[in-house]
Amino acid sequence: MNFRLKRHWWMWALCILWHLVATRFYAVGIWPVLAILLIADFFLIFPEASHFSYDITNRQFTVKRIGYSYISFPCNAITAVENATLFTAWGGRSAVINMNQIVEESIGTFKITYSASANSGNHRRKAVLVCPKNKREFFETLKLNVDPNVILINNKESAFKKKKDEI
């Protein structure tokens, strides 16, 4: 099943703002800041921003990207699906408890952690950030193909701690 993704205007606004700041550094003669930013864009930002659809077919999860190779892995290699923390900020004091609180926001983005090579003994984990447009339909399809215990949306407990507690 093919899923479209949801684009966030704020992500592009922050990227443009950061590039304007880097351009100002370049204008005053500090060109390495712009060079480092462009290299970081190519390796860190553009691969995540180039997603154009997600596909779950024959128990295979595929992230289709523009200009980069597709990310594809079997659904049984998924070890955790959780909210991605994109922004963290100090939230002030709670009305119930008099202590500082940290506010974390995912803004509709989810982090799918998977084992890079599920068949071999290597347990190296990788992660991909996804932001489907129709979250409900996406999770219904994902629950059919993935063990329901690894979907940890709105759960603060780690999937690896949960697995350790079961043993």
C-alpha positions as CSV (number, residue, x, y, z in Angstrom):
1,M,0.0,0.0,0.0
2,N,1.4,3.4,-1.0
3,F,1.2,6.4,1.4
4,R,1.8,10.0,0.7
5,L,3.7,12.1,3.2
6,K,2.9,15.3,4.9
7,R,5.2,18.3,4.3
8,H,5.7,20.8,7.1
9,W,6.1,24.4,6.1
10,W,8.1,25.2,9.3
11,M,10.8,22.7,8.3
12,W,11.4,24.6,5.1
13,A,11.2,28.0,6.9
14,L,13.9,27.0,9.4
15,C,16.1,25.7,6.6
16,I,15.7,29.0,4.6
17,L,16.4,31.0,7.8
18,W,19.6,29.0,8.5
19,H,20.8,29.5,4.9
20,L,20.2,33.2,5.2
21,V,22.4,33.3,8.3
22,A,25.1,31.3,6.6
23,T,25.0,33.6,3.6
24,R,25.6,36.6,5.9
25,F,28.7,34.8,7.3
26,Y,29.8,34.3,3.7
27,A,29.3,38.0,2.9
28,V,31.6,39.1,5.7
29,G,34.3,36.7,4.7
30,I,33.6,33.6,6.9
31,W,33.0,31.2,4.0
32,P,33.7,27.9,5.8
33,V,30.4,28.3,7.6
34,L,28.6,28.2,4.3
35,A,30.7,25.3,3.0
36,I,30.0,23.2,6.2
37,L,26.3,24.0,5.9
38,L,26.2,22.8,2.3
39,I,28.0,19.6,3.1
40,A,25.7,19.0,6.1
41,D,22.7,19.6,3.8
42,F,23.8,17.0,1.4
43,F,24.3,14.3,4.0
44,L,21.8,15.2,6.8
45,I,18.9,17.4,5.7
46,F,18.3,16.6,2.0
47,P,18.0,12.8,2.4
48,E,15.2,13.3,5.0
49,A,13.5,16.1,3.1
50,S,13.6,14.2,-0.2
51,H,11.0,11.6,0.8
52,F,8.0,11.5,-1.5
53,S,6.1,8.3,-0.5
54,Y,6.1,5.3,1.8
55,D,5.2,1.9,0.5
56,I,4.3,-1.3,2.4
57,T,4.1,-4.2,0.0
58,N,4.7,-7.9,0.6
59,R,5.8,-7.3,4.2
60,Q,8.5,-4.9,2.8
61,F,8.7,-1.3,4.0
62,T,10.1,1.1,1.4
63,V,10.8,4.8,1.7
64,K,11.0,6.4,-1.7
65,R,13.2,9.4,-2.1
66,I,14.0,11.8,-4.9
67,G,17.7,11.9,-5.9
68,Y,18.8,9.4,-3.3
69,S,18.5,5.6,-3.2
70,Y,15.3,4.1,-1.7
71,I,15.4,2.8,1.8
72,S,13.9,-0.7,1.9
73,F,13.8,-3.3,4.7
74,P,11.5,-6.2,5.7
75,C,8.8,-5.4,8.2
76,N,10.0,-8.1,10.6
77,A,13.3,-6.1,11.0
78,I,11.4,-3.2,12.6
79,T,12.3,-3.1,16.3
80,A,10.5,0.1,17.4
81,V,8.0,2.7,16.1
82,E,7.8,5.8,18.3
83,N,7.2,9.5,18.2
84,A,10.2,11.4,17.0
85,T,11.3,14.2,19.3
86,L,12.0,17.1,16.9
87,F,11.7,20.0,19.4
88,T,12.5,20.1,23.1
89,A,11.9,23.2,25.2
90,W,11.5,24.3,28.8
91,G,7.8,24.3,29.5
92,G,7.7,26.2,32.8
93,R,6.0,25.0,36.0
94,S,3.3,22.5,36.3
95,A,0.0,23.4,38.0
96,V,0.0,20.1,40.0
97,I,3.7,19.7,40.8
98,N,6.0,22.6,41.5
99,M,8.9,21.6,39.3
100,N,10.3,22.4,35.9
101,Q,9.0,20.5,32.9
102,I,10.4,19.7,29.5
103,V,8.0,19.9,26.6
104,E,8.8,17.5,23.7
105,E,7.0,17.8,20.4
106,S,7.1,15.4,17.4
107,I,4.8,17.4,15.1
108,G,3.4,14.3,13.5
109,T,6.7,12.7,12.8
110,F,7.5,9.1,13.7
111,K,10.8,7.3,14.1
112,I,11.0,3.7,12.8
113,T,14.0,1.9,14.2
114,Y,15.0,-1.3,12.3
115,S,17.8,-3.8,12.4
116,A,20.1,-3.2,9.5
117,S,20.8,-6.8,8.8
118,A,18.0,-8.9,10.4
119,N,19.2,-12.2,9.0
120,S,22.9,-12.0,10.2
121,G,24.1,-11.9,13.7
122,N,24.8,-8.2,13.5
123,H,22.2,-6.2,15.5
124,R,23.2,-2.8,14.2
125,R,20.1,-0.5,14.3
126,K,19.2,2.3,11.9
127,A,16.3,4.7,12.0
128,V,14.2,6.5,9.5
129,L,11.8,9.4,10.2
130,V,8.4,9.2,8.5
131,C,5.5,11.7,8.4
132,P,2.5,10.1,6.7
133,K,-0.3,12.3,5.6
134,N,-3.0,9.8,6.7
135,K,-1.6,8.5,10.0
136,R,-4.6,6.3,10.9
137,E,-4.5,4.3,7.6
138,F,-0.7,4.1,7.8
139,F,-0.7,2.6,11.3
140,E,-3.5,0.2,10.5
141,T,-1.5,-1.2,7.6
142,L,1.7,-1.2,9.7
143,K,0.0,-3.1,12.5
144,L,-0.9,-5.9,10.0
145,N,2.7,-6.3,9.0
146,V,4.6,-5.6,12.3
147,D,4.5,-7.1,15.7
148,P,2.1,-4.8,17.7
149,N,4.5,-4.8,20.7
150,V,7.1,-2.7,18.8
151,I,4.6,0.2,18.1
152,L,5.2,2.5,21.0
153,I,3.3,5.6,20.1
154,N,2.5,7.7,23.2
155,N,4.5,5.3,25.4
156,K,7.6,6.5,27.3
157,E,8.9,2.9,27.8
158,S,11.6,1.8,25.5
159,A,11.0,-1.2,23.2
160,F,14.3,-2.7,24.3
161,K,13.5,-2.3,28.0
162,K,10.1,-3.9,27.3
163,K,11.7,-6.8,25.5
164,K,14.2,-7.2,28.4
165,D,11.3,-7.2,31.0
166,E,9.5,-10.0,29.0
167,I,12.6,-12.2,29.2
